[in-house]
């Protein structure tokens, strides 16, 4: 019963399955069949936003699909204008990379000031029996920055930022 409850929870956490129910059906010889019943939800999400912030106008639009080709993968494309700055962004998320419990998220964004790229691979504690969790994050940003002195532009420089982070955890039996 615990495994069935964890499986229901994992199905619901996918984001595109609204309702999940697993029922045991007794069979001769003490065997069980499991009947799985799910209800999915609409996953294509067009998005648009208009407003002002800090005296600048912003306008963003894009689209996100959270069950690409029925495979549970997500992809999104966004365009935004924040004052004079324009940003275009693409993201990809695979919650079961190669059929494993590893998840992959990737991002690429380009602005008038530079670009950024990043990837995250992680493995969650997906059940009470999961022996470990881990996370590896890599990112790189190259962009032009401006320093101001009393409201006047003082200098411009190109910023190169790179980051790698990793951590892991283990289940403690007890």
Biotite code that builds the C-alpha atoms (Angstrom):
import biotite.structure as struc

atoms = struc.array([
    struc.Atom([0.000, 0.000, 0.000], chain_id="A", res_id=1, res_name="UNK", atom_name="CA", element="C"),
    struc.Atom([2.863, 2.453, 0.727], chain_id="A", res_id=2, res_name="UNK", atom_name="CA", element="C"),
    struc.Atom([4.322, 1.876, -2.758], chain_id="A", res_id=3, res_name="UNK", atom_name="CA", element="C"),
    struc.Atom([0.903, 2.535, -4.335], chain_id="A", res_id=4, res_name="UNK", atom_name="CA", element="C"),
    struc.Atom([0.516, 5.768, -2.341], chain_id="A", res_id=5, res_name="UNK", atom_name="CA", element="C"),
    struc.Atom([4.009, 6.905, -3.361], chain_id="A", res_id=6, res_name="UNK", atom_name="CA", element="C"),
    struc.Atom([3.234, 6.072, -6.997], chain_id="A", res_id=7, res_name="UNK", atom_name="CA", element="C"),
    struc.Atom([0.005, 8.125, -6.820], chain_id="A", res_id=8, res_name="UNK", atom_name="CA", element="C"),
    struc.Atom([1.943, 11.045, -5.311], chain_id="A", res_id=9, res_name="UNK", atom_name="CA", element="C"),
    struc.Atom([4.652, 10.810, -7.987], chain_id="A", res_id=10, res_name="UNK", atom_name="CA", element="C"),
    struc.Atom([2.014, 10.777, -10.746], chain_id="A", res_id=11, res_name="UNK", atom_name="CA", element="C"),
    struc.Atom([0.244, 13.846, -9.315], chain_id="A", res_id=12, res_name="UNK", atom_name="CA", element="C"),
    struc.Atom([3.550, 15.711, -8.899], chain_id="A", res_id=13, res_name="UNK", atom_name="CA", element="C"),
    struc.Atom([4.177, 15.483, -12.657], chain_id="A", res_id=14, res_name="UNK", atom_name="CA", element="C"),
    struc.Atom([2.166, 18.673, -13.161], chain_id="A", res_id=15, res_name="UNK", atom_name="CA", element="C"),
    struc.Atom([0.126, 17.368, -16.075], chain_id="A", res_id=16, res_name="UNK", atom_name="CA", element="C"),
    struc.Atom([-1.793, 14.668, -14.180], chain_id="A", res_id=17, res_name="UNK", atom_name="CA", element="C"),
    struc.Atom([-4.602, 16.220, -12.194], chain_id="A", res_id=18, res_name="UNK", atom_name="CA", element="C"),
    struc.Atom([-5.971, 13.084, -10.560], chain_id="A", res_id=19, res_name="UNK", atom_name="CA", element="C"),
    struc.Atom([-4.326, 9.691, -9.922], chain_id="A", res_id=20, res_name="UNK", atom_name="CA", element="C"),
    struc.Atom([-5.794, 6.629, -8.268], chain_id="A", res_id=21, res_name="UNK", atom_name="CA", element="C"),
    struc.Atom([-4.223, 3.183, -7.883], chain_id="A", res_id=22, res_name="UNK", atom_name="CA", element="C"),
    struc.Atom([-6.428, 0.302, -6.786], chain_id="A", res_id=23, res_name="UNK", atom_name="CA", element="C"),
    struc.Atom([-5.426, -3.281, -5.930], chain_id="A", res_id=24, res_name="UNK", atom_name="CA", element="C"),
    struc.Atom([-7.518, -6.049, -7.548], chain_id="A", res_id=25, res_name="UNK", atom_name="CA", element="C"),
    struc.Atom([-7.134, -9.479, -5.871], chain_id="A", res_id=26, res_name="UNK", atom_name="CA", element="C"),
    struc.Atom([-6.407, -12.395, -8.225], chain_id="A", res_id=27, res_name="UNK", atom_name="CA", element="C"),
    struc.Atom([-6.350, -16.175, -7.627], chain_id="A", res_id=28, res_name="UNK", atom_name="CA", element="C"),
    struc.Atom([-3.298, -17.544, -5.860], chain_id="A", res_id=29, res_name="UNK", atom_name="CA", element="C"),
    struc.Atom([-2.829, -14.473, -3.643], chain_id="A", res_id=30, res_name="UNK", atom_name="CA", element="C"),
    struc.Atom([-1.693, -12.303, -6.551], chain_id="A", res_id=31, res_name="UNK", atom_name="CA", element="C"),
    struc.Atom([-2.709, -8.697, -7.138], chain_id="A", res_id=32, res_name="UNK", atom_name="CA", element="C"),
    struc.Atom([-3.277, -6.622, -10.232], chain_id="A", res_id=33, res_name="UNK", atom_name="CA", element="C"),
    struc.Atom([-3.024, -2.856, -9.946], chain_id="A", res_id=34, res_name="UNK", atom_name="CA", element="C"),
    struc.Atom([-5.552, -0.689, -11.751], chain_id="A", res_id=35, res_name="UNK", atom_name="CA", element="C"),
    struc.Atom([-4.223, 2.823, -12.425], chain_id="A", res_id=36, res_name="UNK", atom_name="CA", element="C"),
    struc.Atom([-6.676, 5.573, -13.313], chain_id="A", res_id=37, res_name="UNK", atom_name="CA", element="C"),
    struc.Atom([-5.463, 9.064, -14.170], chain_id="A", res_id=38, res_name="UNK", atom_name="CA", element="C"),
    struc.Atom([-6.918, 12.302, -15.435], chain_id="A", res_id=39, res_name="UNK", atom_name="CA", element="C"),
    struc.Atom([-4.585, 14.684, -17.211], chain_id="A", res_id=40, res_name="UNK", atom_name="CA", element="C"),
    struc.Atom([-4.937, 18.438, -17.515], chain_id="A", res_id=41, res_name="UNK", atom_name="CA", element="C"),
    struc.Atom([-4.492, 21.014, -20.254], chain_id="A", res_id=42, res_name="UNK", atom_name="CA", element="C"),
    struc.Atom([-0.773, 21.777, -20.470], chain_id="A", res_id=43, res_name="UNK", atom_name="CA", element="C"),
    struc.Atom([-0.335, 24.390, -23.221], chain_id="A", res_id=44, res_name="UNK", atom_name="CA", element="C"),
    struc.Atom([-0.090, 27.769, -21.510], chain_id="A", res_id=45, res_name="UNK", atom_name="CA", element="C"),
    struc.Atom([0.120, 30.966, -23.548], chain_id="A", res_id=46, res_name="UNK", atom_name="CA", element="C"),
    struc.Atom([1.286, 33.845, -21.342], chain_id="A", res_id=47, res_name="UNK", atom_name="CA", element="C"),
    struc.Atom([1.254, 37.626, -21.618], chain_id="A", res_id=48, res_name="UNK", atom_name="CA", element="C"),
    struc.Atom([2.002, 40.385, -19.141], chain_id="A", res_id=49, res_name="UNK", atom_name="CA", element="C"),
    struc.Atom([1.972, 44.190, -19.396], chain_id="A", res_id=50, res_name="UNK", atom_name="CA", element="C"),
    struc.Atom([2.772, 46.726, -16.696], chain_id="A", res_id=51, res_name="UNK", atom_name="CA", element="C"),
    struc.Atom([5.135, 49.278, -15.214], chain_id="A", res_id=52, res_name="UNK", atom_name="CA", element="C"),
    struc.Atom([7.867, 48.821, -12.664], chain_id="A", res_id=53, res_name="UNK", atom_name="CA", element="C"),
    struc.Atom([10.308, 51.414, -11.349], chain_id="A", res_id=54, res_name="UNK", atom_name="CA", element="C"),
    struc.Atom([9.144, 53.902, -13.974], chain_id="A", res_id=55, res_name="UNK", atom_name="CA", element="C"),
    struc.Atom([9.802, 51.489, -16.862], chain_id="A", res_id=56, res_name="UNK", atom_name="CA", element="C"),
    struc.Atom([7.151, 49.747, -18.910], chain_id="A", res_id=57, res_name="UNK", atom_name="CA", element="C"),
    struc.Atom([7.376, 46.017, -19.489], chain_id="A", res_id=58, res_name="UNK", atom_name="CA", element="C"),
    struc.Atom([5.727, 43.653, -21.907], chain_id="A", res_id=59, res_name="UNK", atom_name="CA", element="C"),
    struc.Atom([6.281, 39.895, -22.007], chain_id="A", res_id=60, res_name="UNK", atom_name="CA", element="C"),
    struc.Atom([4.706, 37.132, -24.019], chain_id="A", res_id=61, res_name="UNK", atom_name="CA", element="C"),
    struc.Atom([5.441, 33.501, -24.563], chain_id="A", res_id=62, res_name="UNK", atom_name="CA", element="C"),
    struc.Atom([4.228, 29.958, -24.534], chain_id="A", res_id=63, res_name="UNK", atom_name="CA", element="C"),
    struc.Atom([4.884, 26.969, -22.301], chain_id="A", res_id=64, res_name="UNK", atom_name="CA", element="C"),
    struc.Atom([4.030, 23.307, -22.920], chain_id="A", res_id=65, res_name="UNK", atom_name="CA", element="C"),
    struc.Atom([4.282, 20.991, -19.887], chain_id="A", res_id=66, res_name="UNK", atom_name="CA", element="C"),
    struc.Atom([3.573, 17.639, -21.550], chain_id="A", res_id=67, res_name="UNK", atom_name="CA", element="C"),
    struc.Atom([5.458, 17.826, -24.844], chain_id="A", res_id=68, res_name="UNK", atom_name="CA", element="C"),
    struc.Atom([4.235, 15.082, -27.211], chain_id="A", res_id=69, res_name="UNK", atom_name="CA", element="C"),
    struc.Atom([2.662, 13.301, -24.210], chain_id="A", res_id=70, res_name="UNK", atom_name="CA", element="C"),
    struc.Atom([6.127, 12.533, -22.771], chain_id="A", res_id=71, res_name="UNK", atom_name="CA", element="C"),
    struc.Atom([5.921, 14.704, -19.635], chain_id="A", res_id=72, res_name="UNK", atom_name="CA", element="C"),
    struc.Atom([8.705, 17.024, -20.794], chain_id="A", res_id=73, res_name="UNK", atom_name="CA", element="C"),
    struc.Atom([8.378, 20.828, -20.712], chain_id="A", res_id=74, res_name="UNK", atom_name="CA", element="C"),
    struc.Atom([9.510, 23.472, -23.155], chain_id="A", res_id=75, res_name="UNK", atom_name="CA", element="C"),
    struc.Atom([8.949, 27.233, -23.045], chain_id="A", res_id=76, res_name="UNK", atom_name="CA", element="C"),
    struc.Atom([9.789, 30.242, -25.202], chain_id="A", res_id=77, res_name="UNK", atom_name="CA", element="C"),
    struc.Atom([9.467, 33.817, -23.943], chain_id="A", res_id=78, res_name="UNK", atom_name="CA", element="C"),
    struc.Atom([10.097, 37.312, -25.266], chain_id="A", res_id=79, res_name="UNK", atom_name="CA", element="C"),
    struc.Atom([10.151, 40.332, -22.993], chain_id="A", res_id=80, res_name="UNK", atom_name="CA", element="C"),
    struc.Atom([10.861, 44.016, -23.130], chain_id="A", res_id=81, res_name="UNK", atom_name="CA", element="C"),
    struc.Atom([11.703, 45.746, -19.829], chain_id="A", res_id=82, res_name="UNK", atom_name="CA", element="C"),
    struc.Atom([12.181, 49.424, -20.535], chain_id="A", res_id=83, res_name="UNK", atom_name="CA", element="C"),
    struc.Atom([14.861, 49.525, -23.246], chain_id="A", res_id=84, res_name="UNK", atom_name="CA", element="C"),
    struc.Atom([16.134, 45.970, -22.502], chain_id="A", res_id=85, res_name="UNK", atom_name="CA", element="C"),
    struc.Atom([14.927, 43.052, -24.665], chain_id="A", res_id=86, res_name="UNK", atom_name="CA", element="C"),
    struc.Atom([15.204, 39.432, -23.479], chain_id="A", res_id=87, res_name="UNK", atom_name="CA", element="C"),
    struc.Atom([14.478, 36.201, -25.366], chain_id="A", res_id=88, res_name="UNK", atom_name="CA", element="C"),
    struc.Atom([14.526, 32.950, -23.404], chain_id="A", res_id=89, res_name="UNK", atom_name="CA", element="C"),
    struc.Atom([14.144, 29.211, -24.072], chain_id="A", res_id=90, res_name="UNK", atom_name="CA", element="C"),
    struc.Atom([13.820, 26.547, -21.356], chain_id="A", res_id=91, res_name="UNK", atom_name="CA", element="C"),
    struc.Atom([13.632, 22.755, -21.391], chain_id="A", res_id=92, res_name="UNK", atom_name="CA", element="C"),
    struc.Atom([12.787, 20.378, -18.531], chain_id="A", res_id=93, res_name="UNK", atom_name="CA", element="C"),
    struc.Atom([12.884, 16.574, -18.552], chain_id="A", res_id=94, res_name="UNK", atom_name="CA", element="C"),
    struc.Atom([11.630, 15.066, -15.260], chain_id="A", res_id=95, res_name="UNK", atom_name="CA", element="C"),
    struc.Atom([12.806, 11.512, -16.122], chain_id="A", res_id=96, res_name="UNK", atom_name="CA", element="C"),
    struc.Atom([16.042, 11.910, -18.084], chain_id="A", res_id=97, res_name="UNK", atom_name="CA", element="C"),
    struc.Atom([16.541, 8.745, -20.130], chain_id="A", res_id=98, res_name="UNK", atom_name="CA", element="C"),
    struc.Atom([13.889, 6.919, -18.074], chain_id="A", res_id=99, res_name="UNK", atom_name="CA", element="C"),
    struc.Atom([15.888, 7.399, -14.847], chain_id="A", res_id=100, res_name="UNK", atom_name="CA", element="C"),
    struc.Atom([14.976, 9.424, -11.748], chain_id="A", res_id=101, res_name="UNK", atom_name="CA", element="C"),
    struc.Atom([17.410, 12.169, -12.812], chain_id="A", res_id=102, res_name="UNK", atom_name="CA", element="C"),
    struc.Atom([15.822, 15.446, -13.914], chain_id="A", res_id=103, res_name="UNK", atom_name="CA", element="C"),
    struc.Atom([17.357, 17.881, -16.410], chain_id="A", res_id=104, res_name="UNK", atom_name="CA", element="C"),
    struc.Atom([16.565, 21.573, -16.769], chain_id="A", res_id=105, res_name="UNK", atom_name="CA", element="C"),
    struc.Atom([18.273, 23.792, -19.325], chain_id="A", res_id=106, res_name="UNK", atom_name="CA", element="C"),
    struc.Atom([17.998, 27.510, -20.098], chain_id="A", res_id=107, res_name="UNK", atom_name="CA", element="C"),
    struc.Atom([19.339, 29.825, -22.770], chain_id="A", res_id=108, res_name="UNK", atom_name="CA", element="C"),
    struc.Atom([18.598, 33.551, -22.744], chain_id="A", res_id=109, res_name="UNK", atom_name="CA", element="C"),
    struc.Atom([19.817, 36.416, -24.890], chain_id="A", res_id=110, res_name="UNK", atom_name="CA", element="C"),
    struc.Atom([19.485, 40.118, -24.091], chain_id="A", res_id=111, res_name="UNK", atom_name="CA", element="C"),
    struc.Atom([20.736, 43.374, -25.549], chain_id="A", res_id=112, res_name="UNK", atom_name="CA", element="C"),
    struc.Atom([23.462, 43.274, -22.878], chain_id="A", res_id=113, res_name="UNK", atom_name="CA", element="C"),
    struc.Atom([24.631, 39.651, -23.278], chain_id="A", res_id=114, res_name="UNK", atom_name="CA", element="C"),
    struc.Atom([23.520, 36.076, -22.799], chain_id="A", res_id=115, res_name="UNK", atom_name="CA", element="C"),
    struc.Atom([23.179, 33.328, -20.208], chain_id="A", res_id=116, res_name="UNK", atom_name="CA", element="C"),
    struc.Atom([23.166, 29.569, -20.379], chain_id="A", res_id=117, res_name="UNK", atom_name="CA", element="C"),
    struc.Atom([22.686, 27.007, -17.648], chain_id="A", res_id=118, res_name="UNK", atom_name="CA", element="C"),
    struc.Atom([21.884, 23.401, -16.840], chain_id="A", res_id=119, res_name="UNK", atom_name="CA", element="C"),
    struc.Atom([20.656, 21.640, -13.726], chain_id="A", res_id=120, res_name="UNK", atom_name="CA", element="C"),
    struc.Atom([20.722, 17.886, -13.202], chain_id="A", res_id=121, res_name="UNK", atom_name="CA", element="C"),
    struc.Atom([19.229, 16.556, -10.011], chain_id="A", res_id=122, res_name="UNK", atom_name="CA", element="C"),
    struc.Atom([17.805, 13.400, -8.472], chain_id="A", res_id=123, res_name="UNK", atom_name="CA", element="C"),
    struc.Atom([15.166, 13.913, -5.771], chain_id="A", res_id=124, res_name="UNK", atom_name="CA", element="C"),
    struc.Atom([14.159, 11.701, -2.896], chain_id="A", res_id=125, res_name="UNK", atom_name="CA", element="C"),
    struc.Atom([11.245, 10.275, -4.927], chain_id="A", res_id=126, res_name="UNK", atom_name="CA", element="C"),
    struc.Atom([10.102, 7.727, -2.330], chain_id="A", res_id=127, res_name="UNK", atom_name="CA", element="C"),
    struc.Atom([10.659, 6.678, 1.266], chain_id="A", res_id=128, res_name="UNK", atom_name="CA", element="C"),
    struc.Atom([13.121, 4.066, -0.023], chain_id="A", res_id=129, res_name="UNK", atom_name="CA", element="C"),
    struc.Atom([15.241, 6.437, -2.139], chain_id="A", res_id=130, res_name="UNK", atom_name="CA", element="C"),
    struc.Atom([18.847, 5.916, -1.005], chain_id="A", res_id=131, res_name="UNK", atom_name="CA", element="C"),
    struc.Atom([20.205, 9.322, -2.028], chain_id="A", res_id=132, res_name="UNK", atom_name="CA", element="C"),
    struc.Atom([19.574, 12.721, -3.605], chain_id="A", res_id=133, res_name="UNK", atom_name="CA", element="C"),
    struc.Atom([21.964, 14.886, -5.603], chain_id="A", res_id=134, res_name="UNK", atom_name="CA", element="C"),
    struc.Atom([22.147, 18.148, -7.543], chain_id="A", res_id=135, res_name="UNK", atom_name="CA", element="C"),
    struc.Atom([24.624, 19.560, -10.066], chain_id="A", res_id=136, res_name="UNK", atom_name="CA", element="C"),
    struc.Atom([24.183, 23.111, -11.390], chain_id="A", res_id=137, res_name="UNK", atom_name="CA", element="C"),
    struc.Atom([26.268, 24.874, -14.032], chain_id="A", res_id=138, res_name="UNK", atom_name="CA", element="C"),
    struc.Atom([25.676, 28.415, -15.289], chain_id="A", res_id=139, res_name="UNK", atom_name="CA", element="C"),
    struc.Atom([27.468, 31.019, -17.371], chain_id="A", res_id=140, res_name="UNK", atom_name="CA", element="C"),
    struc.Atom([26.489, 34.655, -17.875], chain_id="A", res_id=141, res_name="UNK", atom_name="CA", element="C"),
    struc.Atom([28.258, 37.188, -20.066], chain_id="A", res_id=142, res_name="UNK", atom_name="CA", element="C"),
    struc.Atom([26.766, 40.662, -20.010], chain_id="A", res_id=143, res_name="UNK", atom_name="CA", element="C"),
    struc.Atom([27.609, 44.328, -20.181], chain_id="A", res_id=144, res_name="UNK", atom_name="CA", element="C"),
    struc.Atom([27.186, 46.178, -16.886], chain_id="A", res_id=145, res_name="UNK", atom_name="CA", element="C"),
    struc.Atom([27.166, 49.910, -16.222], chain_id="A", res_id=146, res_name="UNK", atom_name="CA", element="C"),
    struc.Atom([28.359, 51.689, -13.078], chain_id="A", res_id=147, res_name="UNK", atom_name="CA", element="C"),
    struc.Atom([26.704, 54.985, -12.163], chain_id="A", res_id=148, res_name="UNK", atom_name="CA", element="C"),
    struc.Atom([27.988, 57.885, -10.066], chain_id="A", res_id=149, res_name="UNK", atom_name="CA", element="C"),
    struc.Atom([25.310, 60.334, -8.839], chain_id="A", res_id=150, res_name="UNK", atom_name="CA", element="C"),
    struc.Atom([22.963, 59.173, -11.599], chain_id="A", res_id=151, res_name="UNK", atom_name="CA", element="C"),
    struc.Atom([25.535, 59.636, -14.368], chain_id="A", res_id=152, res_name="UNK", atom_name="CA", element="C"),
    struc.Atom([27.071, 56.754, -16.281], chain_id="A", res_id=153, res_name="UNK", atom_name="CA", element="C"),
    struc.Atom([30.572, 56.324, -14.871], chain_id="A", res_id=154, res_name="UNK", atom_name="CA", element="C"),
    struc.Atom([31.879, 53.262, -16.739], chain_id="A", res_id=155, res_name="UNK", atom_name="CA", element="C"),
    struc.Atom([30.881, 50.158, -18.688], chain_id="A", res_id=156, res_name="UNK", atom_name="CA", element="C"),
    struc.Atom([32.450, 46.726, -18.426], chain_id="A", res_id=157, res_name="UNK", atom_name="CA", element="C"),
    struc.Atom([31.876, 43.204, -19.646], chain_id="A", res_id=158, res_name="UNK", atom_name="CA", element="C"),
    struc.Atom([31.053, 40.805, -16.817], chain_id="A", res_id=159, res_name="UNK", atom_name="CA", element="C"),
    struc.Atom([31.902, 37.089, -17.147], chain_id="A", res_id=160, res_name="UNK", atom_name="CA", element="C"),
    struc.Atom([30.207, 34.950, -14.504], chain_id="A", res_id=161, res_name="UNK", atom_name="CA", element="C"),
    struc.Atom([30.573, 31.186, -14.187], chain_id="A", res_id=162, res_name="UNK", atom_name="CA", element="C"),
    struc.Atom([29.264, 28.975, -11.422], chain_id="A", res_id=163, res_name="UNK", atom_name="CA", element="C"),
    struc.Atom([29.293, 25.261, -10.637], chain_id="A", res_id=164, res_name="UNK", atom_name="CA", element="C"),
    struc.Atom([27.470, 23.914, -7.600], chain_id="A", res_id=165, res_name="UNK", atom_name="CA", element="C"),
    struc.Atom([27.091, 20.334, -6.432], chain_id="A", res_id=166, res_name="UNK", atom_name="CA", element="C"),
    struc.Atom([25.626, 18.628, -3.405], chain_id="A", res_id=167, res_name="UNK", atom_name="CA", element="C"),
    struc.Atom([24.346, 15.245, -2.339], chain_id="A", res_id=168, res_name="UNK", atom_name="CA", element="C"),
    struc.Atom([22.431, 13.711, 0.541], chain_id="A", res_id=169, res_name="UNK", atom_name="CA", element="C"),
    struc.Atom([21.826, 10.184, 1.742], chain_id="A", res_id=170, res_name="UNK", atom_name="CA", element="C"),
    struc.Atom([18.906, 8.544, 3.490], chain_id="A", res_id=171, res_name="UNK", atom_name="CA", element="C"),
    struc.Atom([19.647, 7.573, 7.045], chain_id="A", res_id=172, res_name="UNK", atom_name="CA", element="C"),
    struc.Atom([18.009, 4.300, 7.984], chain_id="A", res_id=173, res_name="UNK", atom_name="CA", element="C"),
    struc.Atom([16.423, 4.220, 11.337], chain_id="A", res_id=174, res_name="UNK", atom_name="CA", element="C"),
])
